[in-house]
Amino acid sequence: MRILVTGGAGFIGSNLVHRLCAAGHRVVVVDDLSNSSVANVAGLDIEFIEASILDRVALGKAATDADTIVHLAALGSIPRSLSAPLRSHEVNATGTLEVLETARGTGSHVILASSSSVYGSVPQQPRVETLPVRPMSPYAASKLSAESYAMAYAANFGLRVLTLRLFNVYGPRQSVGHPYAAAIPIFIDAVLTGRQIAVFGSGQQTRDFTYVDDVVDVLVDAAEGRVVNDGPVNLGFGNAASVTDVIDTIGQIMGTTLSVEHRPPRTGDVLHSVSDPTLLHSLFPSARATPLNSGLTHTIKWFINGH
């Protein structure tokens, strides 16, 4: 298969590209390298196009003859969206619209990476896809807009679409050292550099931390099977862990106690977010969750071995 991966030099994208290449697929990557590194896909037999998904010409060239487009390119981070809401919308919503319009011309199947953040302030746990959505940040709103466009293109233009709501993905190749880094790489890097960890809130907020290999398993199955669904699908496994649980587990694996400074909760963050994986398992019966301890162990080894 010929598969286009937008954001393919980023965290999830590069892990996916490595797997697709190993499986013998022809892979095209579009990435503007604003939140990623070409080193993540160095040495792979791929076609790499350094461009933004807002570049219609480059996107059209990349998507030529693509059986599937896995759309991972995004401007992540709730805090970043609060600082630059217009840019967040432009990349996440308008960028997705450009991908969908390109796919409409090529007839490509589209897999869209959305976010569990779209559930926002809805109190019910676990999150099931039939719940209402109440975004609490511009980032979440931009992802919901992207979902809506995908569903509209499916309904009106017959586009084959699968929208996946990702829950707190972590693992190797997740970057650190920038203001919008995710929690787990920040925690690991803090231990390695002897710094104190800043925890926003009590640390009892829970997330469905999902190991990147488990996400890639689903993405590969979805691409190879050209899987579609008429609504969004959670990509999380219902395994709730608190931020404090994660910190304690990292400390146990690394044989140390992490120094924590508690700060006020951040605007736009939700207290609890855990997936109901029922629909996921119905579409992908072989999908399995890596236990948190195992996933963190693999991630820590990656950091220690110099990435």
N, C-alpha and C positions, 0 to 999 in steps of 0.2 A: 504494500500500500504506500501511497505518497501522502504524507501527513505533515501539515503545517502546524508549527507550535509558535504562537505569539508569546513573547516573554520567555523564550526558550533558553536564554542564558541566565535566567533568574533561579531562585531557590527551587521551587517545585518544577519549573520548566526544565532545568538542566537535569534533574533526576529523571524526569520523564524521557528526555531526549536520549540519555544514556541507555535506558531500557529499550526504547524503540529501535535504536541502532543495533543493539545486541540481538533483537528479534528479527533483524534483516529488513526493516522498513526503510524507505527513502524519506529522509527527514529534511524539511526546510524550516529554518528558524528566522523569525523576524523579531528583532530586539534593538531598542535604541541605546542600550547600555546605561541608562540613567539610574537604574536600581539593580544592576547586575554586572557580571563580568564575563568577558569572552573566555577567560581561563576556565570557566565552569564546563565548557564544551570543547576545550582544546583537544586536538588529536582525533576527533570524531569525524567520520565521513558524512558530512552534512553540507547543505547549502546554507550559508549564513548571510543574511541581509541586514545590515545595520540601518534601521529605519524605525520611525514611529508608526504605530498603528493608525495614526491620523494622516499618514502619507498614503493617499489613495492609490497612487501609481505603483509605489513599492509593494503595497499590500496586494494589489491585483496581480502583479508579476509573481509574487511568492505563492499565491493561491492557485495559479494555473495548474490544472489537472490534479489538484489536491482532492483525495477521497474524503478526508476529514480535516477540519481545522480545530485544533485544541486551543481555545482562547484563554490564555493565562495572564497576558499583559495587563497590568493595572497599576494605579498609583495607590498603594496600600496605606494603612495606618489611619486610625481615627484621629489622633492628634494632628497629623499632617493635614487631614481634610478640614480641620478646624482653622488651621493657619491659612489654607489656600482652597476654599470650597469650590471656586470656579474652576481651578485647575483639576481638582478631584473629579468634578462632573465631566469636564472636557475629555479626560483620559478614559475614565471608567464607563461613562454613559455614551458620549459621542464616539469614543473609540470603539466601543462594542457595536454601535450602529454602523460604523464603517466596515467592521468585520462581517456583520450580517448582510450588508448590501453587497459586499464582495462575494460572499457565499451565494447570494441570490443569483449572481451572474455566472458563477462556476458550477453551481449545483452541489457544492460540498456539504457534507454533514458537519454540524457545528456542535462542539462541546464547550459550554460556557462555565467558567469558574465564577460562581457567586460567593456569598458569604453568609454565615450564620448571623452576622450583625443585623441583617434585615429584620429579624424578629424583634430586636430592640427591647422596649419596655414591657412587652407582653409577659405577664407573670408566670404562665403555665410552664411546667417542666415535666418531662422532657419536651423539647421542641418537636412538634409534628408538623408536617408540611401544610396541613389544613388550618393551622392557626392563623389569625390575622397578623399583619406585620405593622410594626410601629418603629420605624428607624429613629435612632437617637443621635445620629451624626450625619454630616454631609457625605461621609464615606458610605455609610449604610444606605442612605438615600440614593446615591449614585449606583450602587450595586442593585438596588431594587429597580431602578430605572432600566438598567441593563437587562435584568430578567424580563421586565415587561416588554421591552423591544423584541427580545428573543421569542416570547410567546406570541407577540403580534405578527412577527414574520412567519412563524410556523402556521398560524391560523390563516393568514391572508395570502401567503406566497408558497405554501407547501414546503417550507424549509424544514429539513430534518434537524431537530434541535434537542439537545440534552443539557439541562441546566442543573448544576451541582452546587449546593450550598456547603462550602467547606467550613469545618470547625477547627480552629486553632491548630494548624499544621506546624509540625516542628521536625527537625532532623538535620542531617549533613547538608552542607552548602547554604544553610541559612545565615545570612550575613549579620555582622555586628560592627560596632564602631561608627554608627551614625545615629542621629537623634531619634529616628523612628524604628530602631531595631525592636524585634519581638522579645518577649520576656525570657524564654528559655536560653537563647544564645547570650543574652545579657547576663543571666545568672551564671552560666558556665564560664564566661569570660571574666566575670568578677572574681571567681575562685582562682582562676589561673593567673590573674594579675594582682591579687591581694586587695581588691577594692570592696567597699561596702555595697550591698544591694539596696536599691530604693524600691519599696513596695508601696503601691498606691492603694490606700484603703487598709482594711484589717488583714488581708491575706486569706480570708475565708471565702472569697469569691471563687466560684467553681467554673471550670471550663472542660470541654470534651477534647482534651489534647490528643491529636491524631498524628501518628507517625507517618512521615512522608512516603515511605515505601508502600504503605497501605493505600494511600491516595493514588499513587502511581499504578498500583494493581488495578484499581477501578478505572482509571483513565485509559489504560491500555486495553482492558476488556471492552470499554465503551467505544473506543476508536475502532478496534478490530471488528466488533460486532455491529458497528454503526447504530448503537442503541439510542432510542429516543424515548421521551415521555412527555405527556401533555401538561405537565406542571413541574415545578422544581423538586429536586431530590436531595435530601440531607446526605452529606458525606462526612459522617461521624458515627461512632459506634456505641454511644450511650454510656461511656465510661467517665463519670464525673471525678475530677480531682481538683482540690483547691490549690491556690498559688502556694500556700504553706506546705502542702503535700509535696509539690514539685521541688521546692527549695530543700526540704528535708531529704528527699530521695537523692537529689544531686549531691548533697553533703555526705550521705551514706556511701554513695558510689565512689566519691572522690576522697573519702576518709577525712572529712573536715566538717566544721560547723560554720555555716555562712553567717556573716554579720549583716543584719537587716536594719534598715532605717524606714520606718513607716511614715508615709506622706499622705496628704488628703487625697481622696478619690479623684480620679480624672473625669472631666466633663465628657459625656458621651459613652462612658463605659457602663456595661450592665453588670448586675451582681452575679447572676447565674446563667449559664448557657450550655445545655446538654442536649444531645441529639436523640431523637427516636429513630433507630435504624431500620425499622420494619420495612419501609418502602425500598431502601437501599438493598436489603437482603433479598427482597423479592425480585429485583432486577439483576442483582449480582450475587447469586447464591454462594459463590466461592470467596467472597470478600471476608477478610479476617482482620482483627485488630491486634497489633503488637502491644503487649503489656507495657505500661509506662516505664517500669524499671528497665526492661530490655531496650526500648527505644531510646531512653536517656543514656544508657550505657553505650550504645552504638554512636550516639551523637557526641558524647564526651570524648570517645576514642578518636573521632574525626577531628575534633578541635585540638586534642593533645598531639596528634600526629602531623600537625602543621597544615590542617585542612587538605 
